[in-house]
Amino acid sequence: MIGALMLDIAGTELTQEDIELLKAPQVGGMILFGRNIESPEQVRALTDHMRQIRPDILIAVDQEGGRVQRLKQGFTLLPAMGKFGELYLSEPEKALELADQCGWLMATEVLAVGIDFSFAPVLDLNDVSDVIGDRGFAKNMQDIIPLASAFLKGMKRAGMASTGKHFPGHGSVKADSHVAAAIDHRSYDEIYQKDMQSFIQLQPQLDALMPAHVIYEQVDPNPAGFSPYWIQKVLREQLQFDGVLFSDDLSMQAACVAGDADARIQAALNAGCDMGLVCNSRESACVALDGIQNLALPNQERLERMRGKIPQIAMGQAIELGTDWQTVRNRIVDFKNQYC
């Protein structure tokens, strides 16, 4: 059974404390960071060990490309998605083909090391945000939607579920929600027309969404990830989205409005999120876990959709990705060297 908390570990191997936490029923996911990565073989050994302890665990990573890329040593260094948007202005067909191949390449490498999914793609505008920028595909929805659709097709072809972020849009909010409160002063209609269209039009391709830690003050006083209005009324009722909802990291500064870690994860789950992330603070993760011990487990059928198509590799065997991977990798590396 999959629990409602996703947390992290400090090193490249599991400690005894990590192992005990993995056994807790309300732990449903693990997310890896750069500090957990030495090589593809080491990552695969780590994820295999996690599944020996907890076979049903979901393992995730942020492998967007550009400046948000946790897997580096032994992995392809991917371009920022905004580079495809720049190419799209002059060579749209080439940009779409490369975005598709980049989605496939990212997913193929991530799945090979035993990770179910990357929290990708970013569907926010590449607009005024200090934290989004070229993580977004483009500066307008007319370009974002076809490029993100191509990237999503590549991910799916490799066998990876997708997570669109950060609903209903973080690109038009300057503040970085990791370190400050982020407040959007616009009306619902403006957000709907300018920022939400990528999430709406790409919904058939999306397996999950991650709400933003942004307060859209004219719509609701709570950050979207703590808001029954955004999650229940808009996403579930109006947009009929039936995929998984992951909270953004509940250790971020913009999440502090809900209180301590136990209050934050309770607020996220009560609003309608399926799983809450508590990262980079073991103390906060334990507080959050204590706070949800008596809650019912989340929707299992929904969360199972995030399980990746992970190739079978014998313990200690080298990871071989084949000629298709090499061909696509060469194309993406050439693109990155030329345009980045």
C-alpha positions in Angstrom: 0.0 0.0 0.0 1.2 3.5 -0.9 1.2 6.1 1.8 0.7 9.9 1.6 4.2 11.2 2.5 7.2 11.6 0.1 10.5 12.3 1.8 14.2 12.1 1.1 17.5 10.7 2.4 20.8 12.3 3.2 23.3 10.1 1.4 24.0 7.7 -1.4 23.0 4.6 0.7 20.2 3.8 3.1 20.9 4.3 6.8 19.2 2.2 9.4 17.0 5.2 10.2 16.1 5.5 6.5 15.1 1.8 6.4 12.8 2.2 9.5 11.1 5.2 7.9 10.6 3.3 4.7 8.6 0.7 6.6 6.1 3.3 7.9 2.7 2.7 6.2 2.1 6.4 5.5 5.5 6.7 3.7 4.5 6.4 0.0 7.4 8.0 -1.9 11.1 8.9 -1.9 12.6 11.7 -3.9 16.3 11.8 -4.8 18.5 14.9 -4.9 22.0 15.6 -6.2 23.6 14.6 -2.9 22.2 11.0 -3.5 23.9 10.6 -6.9 27.4 9.2 -7.6 26.8 7.1 -10.8 23.9 5.4 -12.6 25.0 2.0 -11.1 25.0 3.5 -7.6 21.6 5.0 -8.1 20.2 1.7 -9.4 21.6 -0.1 -6.4 20.0 2.5 -4.1 16.6 2.3 -5.7 16.8 -1.5 -5.7 17.6 -1.5 -2.0 14.6 0.8 -1.4 12.3 -1.7 -3.1 13.7 -4.6 -1.2 12.6 -2.8 2.0 9.4 -1.4 0.5 8.3 -3.0 -2.8 5.4 -0.6 -3.4 7.4 2.6 -2.9 7.2 5.3 -5.6 10.6 6.9 -6.3 10.8 10.4 -7.9 13.3 13.0 -9.0 13.4 16.5 -10.5 15.1 15.9 -13.8 13.7 18.8 -15.9 16.8 19.8 -17.7 18.8 23.1 -17.5 19.4 24.3 -13.9 16.9 21.8 -12.4 18.6 18.4 -13.0 19.6 16.2 -10.1 21.0 13.3 -12.1 24.3 14.5 -13.6 27.3 12.2 -13.2 26.9 9.6 -15.9 23.7 11.1 -17.3 23.0 13.4 -20.2 23.0 17.0 -19.3 19.7 18.2 -20.8 19.0 21.7 -22.1 16.6 24.0 -20.4 13.1 23.7 -21.9 13.1 27.4 -22.8 15.8 26.6 -25.4 13.2 24.6 -27.4 10.9 27.6 -27.2 13.6 29.8 -28.7 14.2 27.4 -31.6 10.4 27.1 -32.1 10.3 30.7 -33.2 12.4 30.0 -36.3 12.3 26.2 -36.8 9.0 24.9 -35.2 9.2 21.4 -36.7 12.7 20.8 -35.5 11.9 22.2 -32.1 9.0 19.8 -31.7 11.0 16.8 -32.8 13.8 17.6 -30.4 11.4 18.3 -27.5 9.9 14.8 -28.1 13.3 13.2 -28.2 14.4 15.1 -25.1 11.3 13.8 -23.2 12.1 10.2 -24.3 15.8 10.6 -23.4 15.2 12.0 -19.9 12.6 9.3 -19.1 14.7 6.5 -20.5 17.7 7.4 -18.4 15.6 8.0 -15.2 13.7 4.7 -15.5 16.9 2.8 -16.2 18.2 3.6 -12.7 15.0 2.5 -11.0 13.3 5.9 -10.6 9.6 5.8 -11.5 9.2 9.4 -12.6 10.5 12.9 -12.9 8.3 15.7 -11.7 8.1 17.1 -15.3 7.2 19.0 -17.3 7.0 22.6 -16.1 3.9 24.1 -17.8 4.4 27.6 -16.4 5.0 30.7 -18.6 8.6 31.8 -19.0 7.6 35.2 -17.8 8.5 37.4 -14.7 9.1 34.6 -12.2 12.5 34.5 -10.4 12.2 30.7 -10.0 10.6 29.6 -13.3 12.4 31.5 -16.1 13.6 29.2 -18.8 12.3 26.1 -17.0 9.2 27.1 -18.9 9.1 26.2 -22.6 8.1 29.6 -23.9 6.7 33.1 -23.1 3.2 32.4 -24.5 0.7 29.5 -24.4 0.6 29.2 -28.2 4.1 27.9 -28.1 4.1 26.1 -24.7 1.3 23.8 -25.5 2.7 22.1 -28.7 6.2 21.9 -27.2 5.1 20.4 -23.9 2.8 18.0 -25.7 5.8 16.8 -27.7 7.9 16.4 -24.6 5.0 14.5 -22.9 4.7 12.1 -25.9 8.4 11.3 -25.6 8.0 10.6 -21.8 5.1 8.3 -22.4 6.8 6.4 -25.2 9.6 5.6 -22.8 7.2 4.4 -20.1 7.1 7.3 -17.7 4.1 9.1 -16.1 4.0 12.9 -16.3 3.5 15.6 -13.7 2.5 19.1 -14.9 3.6 21.9 -12.6 2.8 24.4 -11.1 -1.0 24.7 -11.3 -2.6 27.1 -12.0 0.6 28.9 -13.0 3.7 30.3 -11.3 5.3 32.1 -14.3 3.4 35.4 -13.7 4.5 35.7 -10.1 7.9 37.2 -9.5 8.6 35.9 -6.0 10.5 32.6 -5.5 8.2 30.4 -3.3 11.2 28.5 -2.0 12.3 31.5 0.0 9.4 34.0 0.1 5.6 34.2 0.2 4.4 34.4 -3.4 1.2 36.3 -4.0 -0.6 36.8 -7.3 -2.9 39.8 -7.4 -4.8 39.1 -10.6 -8.4 38.0 -11.2 -9.4 34.4 -11.8 -10.3 35.3 -15.4 -6.8 36.7 -16.2 -5.1 33.6 -14.6 -7.5 31.4 -16.6 -6.8 33.0 -19.9 -3.0 33.6 -19.5 -1.7 30.8 -17.3 -4.1 27.9 -17.0 -4.5 27.0 -20.7 -1.5 24.7 -20.8 -2.8 22.7 -17.8 -6.3 22.6 -19.4 -5.4 21.8 -23.0 -2.7 19.2 -22.0 -4.9 17.5 -19.4 -5.5 14.4 -21.5 -1.7 13.8 -21.5 -1.1 14.4 -17.8 -1.0 11.7 -15.2 -0.5 14.2 -12.3 -0.3 17.8 -11.3 1.6 19.8 -8.7 -0.2 22.9 -7.4 1.9 26.1 -6.9 2.8 27.4 -3.4 1.2 30.7 -4.6 -1.7 32.7 -3.1 -4.0 33.9 -5.8 -5.5 36.5 -3.4 -8.5 37.5 -5.5 -9.5 33.9 -5.8 -8.7 32.2 -2.4 -6.7 33.2 0.7 -4.8 29.9 0.7 -1.8 28.8 -1.5 -3.2 26.6 -4.3 -1.8 23.5 -2.8 -3.7 24.1 0.5 -6.9 25.3 -1.2 -10.0 23.2 -1.5 -11.3 25.8 -3.9 -8.5 25.3 -6.4 -8.2 21.5 -5.9 -11.7 20.4 -5.3 -13.8 23.0 -7.1 -11.6 24.0 -10.0 -9.4 20.9 -10.7 -11.7 18.0 -9.7 -15.2 19.5 -10.4 -14.8 22.1 -13.1 -11.9 20.6 -15.1 -12.7 17.0 -14.2 -9.1 16.2 -13.6 -8.8 12.7 -12.2 -5.0 12.3 -12.0 -2.7 12.4 -9.0 -2.1 15.6 -7.1 1.3 16.1 -5.4 2.0 19.0 -3.1 5.1 21.0 -3.8 7.8 20.7 -1.2 6.1 21.5 2.1 9.4 22.7 3.6 9.4 25.7 1.2 9.0 29.2 2.8 5.7 29.9 1.0 4.2 26.8 2.7 4.9 28.2 6.2 1.5 29.9 6.2 -0.1 26.6 7.2 2.0 26.2 10.3 4.5 23.4 11.2 5.1 20.3 9.0 2.3 18.3 10.5 -0.2 21.1 9.9 1.1 21.7 6.4 0.7 18.1 5.2 -2.7 17.9 6.9 -3.7 21.0 5.0 -2.5 19.7 1.7 -4.2 16.3 2.1 -7.4 17.8 3.4 -7.5 20.1 0.5 -7.3 17.1 -1.8 -3.7 16.4 -2.6 -2.9 12.7 -2.8 0.7 12.9 -1.6 2.7 15.6 0.3 6.4 16.2 -0.2 8.6 17.1 2.8 12.2 17.5 1.7 15.6 18.5 3.1 14.6 18.3 6.7 14.4 14.9 8.4 13.0 16.5 11.5 10.1 18.0 9.5 9.5 14.8 7.7 9.1 12.9 11.0 6.8 15.6 12.3 4.7 15.3 9.2 4.6 11.5 9.4 3.4 11.7 13.0 0.7 14.2 11.9 -0.9 11.8 9.4 -0.5 8.4 11.1 -4.3 8.2 11.8 -5.4 9.4 8.3 -6.7 7.0 5.7 -4.3 5.9 3.0 -4.6 7.9 -0.3 -6.4 6.6 -3.4 -4.2 3.6 -4.4 -5.5 3.1 -7.9 -4.7 6.7 -8.7 -1.2 6.6 -7.3 -0.4 3.3 -9.1 -0.6 5.3 -12.4 2.7 6.9 -11.4 4.6 3.5 -11.4 7.3 3.6 -14.1 8.2 1.0 -16.7 11.5 0.2 -15.0 13.8 -2.3 -16.9 14.8 -5.4 -15.2 18.5 -5.4 -14.4 20.3 -8.1 -12.4 22.0 -6.9 -9.2 25.5 -5.5 -10.1 24.9 -5.6 -13.8 26.0 -2.7 -16.0 23.2 -0.4 -17.3 23.1 -0.7 -21.1 20.7 1.7 -22.9 21.3 0.7 -26.5 21.7 2.3 -29.9 18.4 4.3 -30.0 19.5 6.0 -26.7 22.9 6.8 -28.2 21.4 8.3 -31.3 18.9 10.4 -29.5 21.5 11.4 -26.9 23.9 12.6 -29.6 21.1 14.8 -31.1 20.2 16.4 -27.8 23.9 17.0 -26.9 24.5 18.5 -30.3 21.5 20.8 -29.8 22.6 21.8 -26.4 26.1 22.6 -27.6 24.8 24.6 -30.5 22.0 26.6 -28.8 22.9 26.7 -25.2 
